[in-house]
Amino acid sequence: MSDHPHDREAAAALDALRGALAAHGITLPSLDLHLPSYAGRYGTPPLITLGNCNAATAQRLATALAKP
C-alpha cells in the first residue's frame, strides 16, 4: 500500500466494513479496494468495490441493514 493519506483512509474503511459485515455473518468475497481508483491519483479516497454476491448473502445483508 502506498503512503498516500487517502489510501490509508480507504483501507481503514474497507477493514471497518469487512468487520461489520462479519459481525452479522456476512462475507462479500470480492470486497476490496477498486483497483483503478486506487492506482490513480485522485483527490479523493479510492473507491471500495462491494462486488457480487449470491441471493442468500444479499438477503442476509438486507436483514442486517434493516435492523434498528
Distance bins in CASP14 RR format, pairs under 12 A and 6 or more apart:
PFRMAT RR
TARGET T0000
AUTHOR 0000-0000-0000
RMODE 2
METHOD distances of the structure
MODEL  1
1 7 1 0 1 0 0 0 0 0 0 0 0
1 8 1 0 0 1 0 0 0 0 0 0 0
1 9 0 0 0 0 0 1 0 0 0 0 0
1 10 0 0 0 0 1 0 0 0 0 0 0
1 11 1 0 0 1 0 0 0 0 0 0 0
1 12 0 0 0 0 0 1 0 0 0 0 0
1 14 0 0 0 0 0 1 0 0 0 0 0
1 15 0 0 0 0 0 1 0 0 0 0 0
1 33 0 0 0 0 1 0 0 0 0 0 0
1 38 0 0 0 0 1 0 0 0 0 0 0
1 39 0 0 0 0 0 1 0 0 0 0 0
1 46 0 0 0 0 0 1 0 0 0 0 0
2 8 0 0 0 0 1 0 0 0 0 0 0
2 9 0 0 0 0 0 1 0 0 0 0 0
2 10 0 0 0 0 0 1 0 0 0 0 0
2 11 0 0 0 0 0 1 0 0 0 0 0
2 33 0 0 0 0 0 1 0 0 0 0 0
2 38 0 0 0 0 1 0 0 0 0 0 0
2 39 0 0 0 0 1 0 0 0 0 0 0
2 40 0 0 0 0 0 1 0 0 0 0 0
2 41 0 0 0 0 1 0 0 0 0 0 0
2 46 0 0 0 0 1 0 0 0 0 0 0
3 11 0 0 0 0 0 1 0 0 0 0 0
4 10 0 0 0 0 1 0 0 0 0 0 0
4 11 0 0 0 0 0 1 0 0 0 0 0
4 33 0 0 0 0 0 1 0 0 0 0 0
4 37 0 0 0 0 0 1 0 0 0 0 0
4 38 0 0 0 0 1 0 0 0 0 0 0
4 39 0 0 0 0 0 1 0 0 0 0 0
4 40 0 0 0 0 1 0 0 0 0 0 0
4 41 1 0 0 1 0 0 0 0 0 0 0
4 42 0 0 0 0 1 0 0 0 0 0 0
4 43 0 0 0 0 1 0 0 0 0 0 0
4 44 0 0 0 0 0 1 0 0 0 0 0
4 45 0 0 0 0 1 0 0 0 0 0 0
4 46 0 0 0 0 1 0 0 0 0 0 0
5 11 0 0 0 0 0 1 0 0 0 0 0
5 12 0 0 0 0 0 1 0 0 0 0 0
5 41 0 0 0 0 0 1 0 0 0 0 0
5 43 0 0 0 0 0 1 0 0 0 0 0
5 44 0 0 0 0 0 1 0 0 0 0 0
5 45 0 0 0 0 1 0 0 0 0 0 0
5 46 0 0 0 0 0 1 0 0 0 0 0
6 12 0 0 0 0 0 1 0 0 0 0 0
6 13 0 0 0 0 0 1 0 0 0 0 0
6 33 0 0 0 0 0 1 0 0 0 0 0
6 37 0 0 0 0 1 0 0 0 0 0 0
6 38 0 0 0 0 1 0 0 0 0 0 0
6 40 0 0 0 0 0 1 0 0 0 0 0
6 41 0 0 0 0 1 0 0 0 0 0 0
6 42 1 0 0 1 0 0 0 0 0 0 0
6 43 1 0 0 1 0 0 0 0 0 0 0
6 44 1 0 0 1 0 0 0 0 0 0 0
6 45 1 0 1 0 0 0 0 0 0 0 0
6 46 1 0 0 1 0 0 0 0 0 0 0
6 47 0 0 0 0 0 1 0 0 0 0 0
7 13 0 0 0 0 0 1 0 0 0 0 0
7 14 0 0 0 0 0 1 0 0 0 0 0
7 33 0 0 0 0 1 0 0 0 0 0 0
7 34 0 0 0 0 0 1 0 0 0 0 0
7 37 0 0 0 0 0 1 0 0 0 0 0
7 38 1 0 0 1 0 0 0 0 0 0 0
7 39 0 0 0 0 0 1 0 0 0 0 0
7 40 0 0 0 0 0 1 0 0 0 0 0
7 41 0 0 0 0 1 0 0 0 0 0 0
7 42 0 0 0 0 0 1 0 0 0 0 0
7 43 0 0 0 0 0 1 0 0 0 0 0
7 44 0 0 0 0 0 1 0 0 0 0 0
7 45 1 0 0 1 0 0 0 0 0 0 0
7 46 1 0 0 1 0 0 0 0 0 0 0
7 47 0 0 0 0 0 1 0 0 0 0 0
8 14 0 0 0 0 0 1 0 0 0 0 0
8 15 0 0 0 0 0 1 0 0 0 0 0
8 33 0 0 0 0 0 1 0 0 0 0 0
8 38 0 0 0 0 0 1 0 0 0 0 0
8 45 0 0 0 0 1 0 0 0 0 0 0
8 46 0 0 0 0 0 1 0 0 0 0 0
9 15 0 0 0 0 0 1 0 0 0 0 0
9 16 0 0 0 0 0 1 0 0 0 0 0
9 33 0 0 0 0 0 1 0 0 0 0 0
9 38 0 0 0 0 0 1 0 0 0 0 0
9 43 0 0 0 0 0 1 0 0 0 0 0
9 44 0 0 0 0 1 0 0 0 0 0 0
9 45 1 0 1 0 0 0 0 0 0 0 0
9 46 0 0 0 0 1 0 0 0 0 0 0
9 47 0 0 0 0 0 1 0 0 0 0 0
9 48 0 0 0 0 0 1 0 0 0 0 0
10 16 0 0 0 0 0 1 0 0 0 0 0
10 17 0 0 0 0 0 1 0 0 0 0 0
10 32 0 0 0 0 0 1 0 0 0 0 0
10 33 1 0 1 0 0 0 0 0 0 0 0
10 34 0 0 0 0 1 0 0 0 0 0 0
10 35 0 0 0 0 0 1 0 0 0 0 0
10 37 0 0 0 0 1 0 0 0 0 0 0
10 38 1 0 0 1 0 0 0 0 0 0 0
10 40 0 0 0 0 0 1 0 0 0 0 0
10 42 0 0 0 0 0 1 0 0 0 0 0
10 43 0 0 0 0 0 1 0 0 0 0 0
10 44 0 0 0 0 1 0 0 0 0 0 0
10 45 1 0 1 0 0 0 0 0 0 0 0
10 46 1 0 1 0 0 0 0 0 0 0 0
10 47 1 0 0 1 0 0 0 0 0 0 0
10 48 1 0 0 1 0 0 0 0 0 0 0
10 49 0 0 0 0 0 1 0 0 0 0 0
11 17 0 0 0 0 0 1 0 0 0 0 0
11 18 0 0 0 0 0 1 0 0 0 0 0
11 32 0 0 0 0 0 1 0 0 0 0 0
11 33 1 0 0 1 0 0 0 0 0 0 0
11 38 0 0 0 0 1 0 0 0 0 0 0
11 45 0 0 0 0 1 0 0 0 0 0 0
11 46 0 0 0 0 1 0 0 0 0 0 0
11 48 0 0 0 0 1 0 0 0 0 0 0
12 18 0 0 0 0 0 1 0 0 0 0 0
12 19 0 0 0 0 0 1 0 0 0 0 0
12 33 0 0 0 0 0 1 0 0 0 0 0
12 45 0 0 0 0 1 0 0 0 0 0 0
12 46 0 0 0 0 0 1 0 0 0 0 0
12 48 0 0 0 0 0 1 0 0 0 0 0
13 19 0 0 0 0 0 1 0 0 0 0 0
13 20 0 0 0 0 0 1 0 0 0 0 0
13 31 0 0 0 0 0 1 0 0 0 0 0
13 32 0 0 0 0 0 1 0 0 0 0 0
13 33 0 0 0 0 1 0 0 0 0 0 0
13 34 0 0 0 0 0 1 0 0 0 0 0
13 45 1 0 0 1 0 0 0 0 0 0 0
13 46 0 0 0 0 1 0 0 0 0 0 0
13 47 0 0 0 0 0 1 0 0 0 0 0
13 48 1 0 0 1 0 0 0 0 0 0 0
13 50 0 0 0 0 0 1 0 0 0 0 0
14 20 0 0 0 0 0 1 0 0 0 0 0
14 21 0 0 0 0 0 1 0 0 0 0 0
14 28 0 0 0 0 0 1 0 0 0 0 0
14 30 0 0 0 0 0 1 0 0 0 0 0
14 31 1 0 0 1 0 0 0 0 0 0 0
14 32 1 0 0 1 0 0 0 0 0 0 0
14 33 1 0 0 1 0 0 0 0 0 0 0
14 34 0 0 0 0 0 1 0 0 0 0 0
14 38 0 0 0 0 0 1 0 0 0 0 0
14 45 0 0 0 0 1 0 0 0 0 0 0
14 46 0 0 0 0 1 0 0 0 0 0 0
14 47 0 0 0 0 0 1 0 0 0 0 0
14 48 1 0 1 0 0 0 0 0 0 0 0
14 49 0 0 0 0 1 0 0 0 0 0 0
14 50 0 0 0 0 0 1 0 0 0 0 0
15 21 0 0 0 0 0 1 0 0 0 0 0
15 22 0 0 0 0 0 1 0 0 0 0 0
15 31 0 0 0 0 0 1 0 0 0 0 0
15 32 0 0 0 0 0 1 0 0 0 0 0
15 33 0 0 0 0 0 1 0 0 0 0 0
15 48 0 0 0 0 0 1 0 0 0 0 0
16 22 0 0 0 0 0 1 0 0 0 0 0
16 23 0 0 0 0 0 1 0 0 0 0 0
16 31 0 0 0 0 0 1 0 0 0 0 0
16 48 0 0 0 0 0 1 0 0 0 0 0
17 23 0 0 0 0 0 1 0 0 0 0 0
17 24 0 0 0 0 0 1 0 0 0 0 0
17 26 0 0 0 0 0 1 0 0 0 0 0
17 27 0 0 0 0 0 1 0 0 0 0 0
17 28 0 0 0 0 1 0 0 0 0 0 0
17 31 1 0 0 1 0 0 0 0 0 0 0
17 32 0 0 0 0 0 1 0 0 0 0 0
17 33 0 0 0 0 0 1 0 0 0 0 0
17 48 1 0 0 1 0 0 0 0 0 0 0
17 49 0 0 0 0 0 1 0 0 0 0 0
17 50 0 0 0 0 1 0 0 0 0 0 0
17 61 0 0 0 0 0 1 0 0 0 0 0
17 64 0 0 0 0 0 1 0 0 0 0 0
18 24 0 0 0 0 0 1 0 0 0 0 0
18 25 0 0 0 0 0 1 0 0 0 0 0
18 26 0 0 0 0 1 0 0 0 0 0 0
18 27 0 0 0 0 1 0 0 0 0 0 0
18 28 0 0 0 0 1 0 0 0 0 0 0
18 29 0 0 0 0 0 1 0 0 0 0 0
18 30 0 0 0 0 0 1 0 0 0 0 0
18 31 1 0 1 0 0 0 0 0 0 0 0
18 32 0 0 0 0 1 0 0 0 0 0 0
18 33 0 0 0 0 0 1 0 0 0 0 0
18 48 0 0 0 0 1 0 0 0 0 0 0
18 50 0 0 0 0 0 1 0 0 0 0 0
19 25 0 0 0 0 1 0 0 0 0 0 0
19 26 0 0 0 0 1 0 0 0 0 0 0
19 27 0 0 0 0 1 0 0 0 0 0 0
19 28 0 0 0 0 0 1 0 0 0 0 0
19 31 0 0 0 0 1 0 0 0 0 0 0
19 64 0 0 0 0 0 1 0 0 0 0 0
20 26 0 0 0 0 1 0 0 0 0 0 0
20 27 0 0 0 0 0 1 0 0 0 0 0
20 28 0 0 0 0 0 1 0 0 0 0 0
20 31 0 0 0 0 0 1 0 0 0 0 0
20 61 0 0 0 0 0 1 0 0 0 0 0
20 64 0 0 0 0 1 0 0 0 0 0 0
20 65 0 0 0 0 0 1 0 0 0 0 0
20 67 0 0 0 0 0 1 0 0 0 0 0
21 27 1 0 0 1 0 0 0 0 0 0 0
21 28 1 0 0 1 0 0 0 0 0 0 0
21 29 0 0 0 0 0 1 0 0 0 0 0
21 31 1 0 0 1 0 0 0 0 0 0 0
21 48 0 0 0 0 0 1 0 0 0 0 0
21 50 0 0 0 0 1 0 0 0 0 0 0
21 53 0 0 0 0 0 1 0 0 0 0 0
21 57 0 0 0 0 1 0 0 0 0 0 0
21 60 0 0 0 0 1 0 0 0 0 0 0
21 61 1 0 0 1 0 0 0 0 0 0 0
21 64 1 0 0 1 0 0 0 0 0 0 0
21 65 0 0 0 0 0 1 0 0 0 0 0
22 28 0 0 0 0 1 0 0 0 0 0 0
22 31 0 0 0 0 0 1 0 0 0 0 0
22 60 0 0 0 0 0 1 0 0 0 0 0
22 64 0 0 0 0 0 1 0 0 0 0 0
23 60 0 0 0 0 0 1 0 0 0 0 0
23 64 0 0 0 0 1 0 0 0 0 0 0
23 67 0 0 0 0 0 1 0 0 0 0 0
24 57 0 0 0 0 0 1 0 0 0 0 0
24 59 0 0 0 0 0 1 0 0 0 0 0
24 60 1 0 0 1 0 0 0 0 0 0 0
24 61 1 0 0 1 0 0 0 0 0 0 0
24 62 0 0 0 0 0 1 0 0 0 0 0
24 63 0 0 0 0 1 0 0 0 0 0 0
24 64 1 0 1 0 0 0 0 0 0 0 0
24 65 0 0 0 0 1 0 0 0 0 0 0
24 66 0 0 0 0 0 1 0 0 0 0 0
24 67 0 0 0 0 1 0 0 0 0 0 0
25 56 0 0 0 0 0 1 0 0 0 0 0
25 57 0 0 0 0 1 0 0 0 0 0 0
25 60 1 0 0 1 0 0 0 0 0 0 0
25 61 0 0 0 0 1 0 0 0 0 0 0
25 63 0 0 0 0 0 1 0 0 0 0 0
25 64 0 0 0 0 1 0 0 0 0 0 0
26 50 0 0 0 0 0 1 0 0 0 0 0
26 53 0 0 0 0 1 0 0 0 0 0 0
26 54 0 0 0 0 0 1 0 0 0 0 0
26 56 0 0 0 0 1 0 0 0 0 0 0
26 57 1 0 0 1 0 0 0 0 0 0 0
26 58 0 0 0 0 1 0 0 0 0 0 0
26 59 0 0 0 0 1 0 0 0 0 0 0
26 60 1 0 1 0 0 0 0 0 0 0 0
26 61 1 0 1 0 0 0 0 0 0 0 0
26 62 0 0 0 0 0 1 0 0 0 0 0
26 63 0 0 0 0 1 0 0 0 0 0 0
26 64 1 0 0 1 0 0 0 0 0 0 0
26 65 0 0 0 0 0 1 0 0 0 0 0
27 50 0 0 0 0 0 1 0 0 0 0 0
27 51 0 0 0 0 0 1 0 0 0 0 0
27 53 0 0 0 0 1 0 0 0 0 0 0
27 54 0 0 0 0 0 1 0 0 0 0 0
27 56 0 0 0 0 0 1 0 0 0 0 0
27 57 1 0 0 1 0 0 0 0 0 0 0
27 60 0 0 0 0 1 0 0 0 0 0 0
27 61 0 0 0 0 0 1 0 0 0 0 0
28 48 0 0 0 0 0 1 0 0 0 0 0
28 49 0 0 0 0 1 0 0 0 0 0 0
28 50 1 0 0 1 0 0 0 0 0 0 0
28 51 1 0 0 1 0 0 0 0 0 0 0
28 52 0 0 0 0 1 0 0 0 0 0 0
28 53 1 0 1 0 0 0 0 0 0 0 0
28 54 0 0 0 0 0 1 0 0 0 0 0
28 57 1 0 0 1 0 0 0 0 0 0 0
28 58 0 0 0 0 1 0 0 0 0 0 0
28 60 0 0 0 0 0 1 0 0 0 0 0
28 61 0 0 0 0 1 0 0 0 0 0 0
28 64 0 0 0 0 0 1 0 0 0 0 0
29 49 0 0 0 0 0 1 0 0 0 0 0
29 50 0 0 0 0 0 1 0 0 0 0 0
29 51 0 0 0 0 1 0 0 0 0 0 0
29 52 0 0 0 0 1 0 0 0 0 0 0
29 53 1 0 0 1 0 0 0 0 0 0 0
29 54 0 0 0 0 1 0 0 0 0 0 0
29 57 0 0 0 0 1 0 0 0 0 0 0
30 48 0 0 0 0 0 1 0 0 0 0 0
30 49 1 0 0 1 0 0 0 0 0 0 0
30 50 1 0 0 1 0 0 0 0 0 0 0
30 51 1 0 1 0 0 0 0 0 0 0 0
30 52 1 0 0 1 0 0 0 0 0 0 0
30 53 0 0 0 0 1 0 0 0 0 0 0
30 54 0 0 0 0 0 1 0 0 0 0 0
30 57 0 0 0 0 0 1 0 0 0 0 0
31 47 0 0 0 0 0 1 0 0 0 0 0
31 48 1 0 0 1 0 0 0 0 0 0 0
31 49 1 0 0 1 0 0 0 0 0 0 0
31 50 1 0 0 1 0 0 0 0 0 0 0
31 51 1 0 0 1 0 0 0 0 0 0 0
31 52 0 0 0 0 0 1 0 0 0 0 0
31 53 0 0 0 0 1 0 0 0 0 0 0
31 57 0 0 0 0 0 1 0 0 0 0 0
31 61 0 0 0 0 0 1 0 0 0 0 0
32 38 0 0 0 0 1 0 0 0 0 0 0
32 46 0 0 0 0 1 0 0 0 0 0 0
32 47 0 0 0 0 0 1 0 0 0 0 0
32 48 1 0 0 1 0 0 0 0 0 0 0
32 49 1 0 1 0 0 0 0 0 0 0 0
32 50 0 0 0 0 1 0 0 0 0 0 0
32 51 0 0 0 0 1 0 0 0 0 0 0
33 39 0 0 0 0 1 0 0 0 0 0 0
33 40 0 0 0 0 0 1 0 0 0 0 0
33 45 0 0 0 0 1 0 0 0 0 0 0
33 46 1 0 1 0 0 0 0 0 0 0 0
33 47 1 0 0 1 0 0 0 0 0 0 0
33 48 1 0 0 1 0 0 0 0 0 0 0
33 49 1 0 0 1 0 0 0 0 0 0 0
33 50 0 0 0 0 0 1 0 0 0 0 0
33 51 0 0 0 0 0 1 0 0 0 0 0
34 40 0 0 0 0 0 1 0 0 0 0 0
34 42 0 0 0 0 0 1 0 0 0 0 0
34 44 0 0 0 0 0 1 0 0 0 0 0
34 45 0 0 0 0 0 1 0 0 0 0 0
34 46 1 0 1 0 0 0 0 0 0 0 0
34 47 1 1 0 0 0 0 0 0 0 0 0
34 48 1 0 0 1 0 0 0 0 0 0 0
34 49 1 0 1 0 0 0 0 0 0 0 0
34 50 0 0 0 0 1 0 0 0 0 0 0
34 51 0 0 0 0 1 0 0 0 0 0 0
35 46 0 0 0 0 1 0 0 0 0 0 0
35 47 0 0 0 0 1 0 0 0 0 0 0
35 48 0 0 0 0 0 1 0 0 0 0 0
35 49 0 0 0 0 1 0 0 0 0 0 0
36 42 0 0 0 0 0 1 0 0 0 0 0
36 46 0 0 0 0 1 0 0 0 0 0 0
36 47 0 0 0 0 1 0 0 0 0 0 0
36 49 0 0 0 0 1 0 0 0 0 0 0
37 43 0 0 0 0 0 1 0 0 0 0 0
37 44 0 0 0 0 1 0 0 0 0 0 0
37 45 0 0 0 0 1 0 0 0 0 0 0
37 46 1 0 1 0 0 0 0 0 0 0 0
37 47 1 0 1 0 0 0 0 0 0 0 0
37 48 0 0 0 0 1 0 0 0 0 0 0
37 49 0 0 0 0 1 0 0 0 0 0 0
38 44 0 0 0 0 0 1 0 0 0 0 0
38 45 0 0 0 0 1 0 0 0 0 0 0
38 46 1 1 0 0 0 0 0 0 0 0 0
38 47 1 0 0 1 0 0 0 0 0 0 0
38 48 0 0 0 0 1 0 0 0 0 0 0
38 49 0 0 0 0 1 0 0 0 0 0 0
39 46 0 0 0 0 1 0 0 0 0 0 0
39 47 0 0 0 0 0 1 0 0 0 0 0
40 46 1 0 0 1 0 0 0 0 0 0 0
40 47 0 0 0 0 0 1 0 0 0 0 0
50 57 0 0 0 0 0 1 0 0 0 0 0
50 58 0 0 0 0 0 1 0 0 0 0 0
50 61 0 0 0 0 1 0 0 0 0 0 0
51 57 0 0 0 0 0 1 0 0 0 0 0
51 58 0 0 0 0 0 1 0 0 0 0 0
51 61 0 0 0 0 0 1 0 0 0 0 0
52 58 0 0 0 0 1 0 0 0 0 0 0
53 59 0 0 0 0 1 0 0 0 0 0 0
53 60 0 0 0 0 1 0 0 0 0 0 0
53 61 1 0 0 1 0 0 0 0 0 0 0
53 62 0 0 0 0 0 1 0 0 0 0 0
54 60 0 0 0 0 1 0 0 0 0 0 0
54 61 0 0 0 0 0 1 0 0 0 0 0
55 61 0 0 0 0 0 1 0 0 0 0 0
55 62 0 0 0 0 0 1 0 0 0 0 0
56 62 0 0 0 0 0 1 0 0 0 0 0
56 63 0 0 0 0 0 1 0 0 0 0 0
57 63 0 0 0 0 0 1 0 0 0 0 0
57 64 0 0 0 0 0 1 0 0 0 0 0
58 64 0 0 0 0 0 1 0 0 0 0 0
58 65 0 0 0 0 0 1 0 0 0 0 0
59 65 0 0 0 0 0 1 0 0 0 0 0
59 66 0 0 0 0 0 1 0 0 0 0 0
60 66 0 0 0 0 0 1 0 0 0 0 0
60 67 0 0 0 0 0 1 0 0 0 0 0
61 67 0 0 0 0 0 1 0 0 0 0 0
END
